[in-house]
Amino acid sequence: MEYPECETYSVEQVACVLGVSRSLAYTMTETGELPYIRLRTCKRIAKTVVKEILQGKIFRKEDNNCSENNTDTDEEDSE
């Protein structure tokens, strides 16, 4: 039986791909730098997220959206 190519990675797999330690990868999931989905007790990271990180796009904790796609500013005009 043939299986389709995986669309998600484990935190350990992503750590290996990114060249960081397992503990750093887990910390990145907790800070929002590495967006993930939870399947029961397992954290999984989408292949698209890994590709975007490798392309230099950065994720922020506030919204887990790529900063390059975010055009809003956090500062308001004060008069």
N, C-alpha and C positions, 0 to 999 in steps of 0.2 A: 504494500500500500504506500502510495506517495503522499507526503504531507505538503501543504502549501508553505511557502516561506514565512517565517515568523514575522509578525508585525509589532511585537513587543519584546523587550529584553528584561532580564532580571537586573537588579541593582549591581550584582557582581559582574555580569556581562558588560554593563555600561562602564563600570569602573575600569575594566580591562581595555575596552575600546578607547576610552578617554585618557588612559594612562595615569589614573589616579588610584589611591588606595580605596579599598572597600569601605572603610570607615568614613572617608571624605565623601564618597558617593552617597552614603546614607545621610550624612550631615547635609549635603546639598538637597536631598529630598525634603528634609525637615525645614530648611530655610526657604524653600521655594525656588531655588536655583535650578533644580532638576525636577520638573513637573512629572507626576506619576499618577497612575490609576491603581486603586487597591482592589484586588480580587481575594476576598476573604482576608487572610493574613499576609498575602503576598503583595509586594509592591512591584509594579511593572511600568516600564518606561517605553513609550511609543517610539518606533523606529524613526518617525518624522522628527521627534524632539531631538534625538541623537544626531540626526543629519544637520539640523539647524544649529546645534551647539558646535559641531565640527566646522560649520561654515562661518562661525564667529558671531552668531546671534546670541544675545544674552537674555536670560529670563530674570524677572524681578519677582520678589516675594509678594508684593501687593496684589498683583493680578495674574501671575503666572503666564503672562503674555510676553511675547518677544518684544524687546524694547524698540526694535526697528519698526514694528508695526504700530507702536503706540504714539499717537500724535498729541495726546493730551498733555498739558503741563500741570504740575502740582502747585505752582505758585499762582496766587490770585492777585489782581491789581489792588493795591491799597492806596486810598487817597486821603 
